[in-house]
Amino acid sequence: MIMKSLLVFIILAITVQLSAQVSTIYVSGENMSDHFRLYPSPENEDTKILGSPYADEHWTTGTISFKNINQIVSDHLRLNASTNELEVFNKGKKMAIIEPFNVKQVKVGNREYIYAFYIYEYGKSLYISSSYFHVICKGKIELLKRYYVKIVNNTYVSNYMGGGGDGRNHYSVKSEYFFRTNVDEAARELGGKKKDILKLMADYEDEIEEFVKDNKINLKNGEDVEEIIKYYNSLCLESQ
């Protein structure tokens, strides 16, 4: 009887120890209704607009981690730049996250996404909204890319050469850069003017100007903007 009680105690102790070590629950298709809603079926979507509204059209394996709960959903994901929703494909059904502010982090392939507030200017006034952002780099300056959609009419012009275009509306996926220097602040749009961008890195003015010159950086080019901010963050990291 003593040996049996001892065995039960050992089993319980091991179980408790293992339970304490498991801090994250990986879910694929379980309890999905707690965080997701069914997306409209294809026949209910706007099929009059041609092209794709997705930042990446293909379903990509990824993970979603939520705030305040130890749960990670692992499934096929993609970002709809038109509806600004993260779509999940699970068991033949397309779903979207109910409350994106409950999301801590999203990984879609090698891309990381967050959901955050941002400030934008319309007319002469400032407004605040929220969106998914592709995290380009982290550091003293966190560089974010926001995807959105414009509907472009491929105008048909009739002329003696036969004209061109199909006269239909098409999705055109665009992007714009935002930044923040504090994760508790709303993201702000990264100014397109060279002086506005360089002003953010004024504490390393000489190094940045030399980097721009040596690498022929064009701050109207998105890839060059990413490169110079990554370089600036590396300078800040080295000085710590």
ABEGO torsion letter per residue (X at the ends): XAAAAAAAAAAAAAAAAAAAABABBBBBGBGAAAABBBBBBAAABBAABBEBABABABBBBBBBBBBGBBBBBBBBBBBBAAAGBBBBBBGGBBBBBABAAABABBBBEABBBBBBBBBBBBEABBBBBBBBBBBABBEABBBBBBBBBBBBBBBBBBBAAGEBEAGBBBBBBBBBBBBBABAABBBBBBBABAAAAAAAAAAAAAAAAAAAAAAGBBAABAAAAAAAAAAAAAAAAAAX
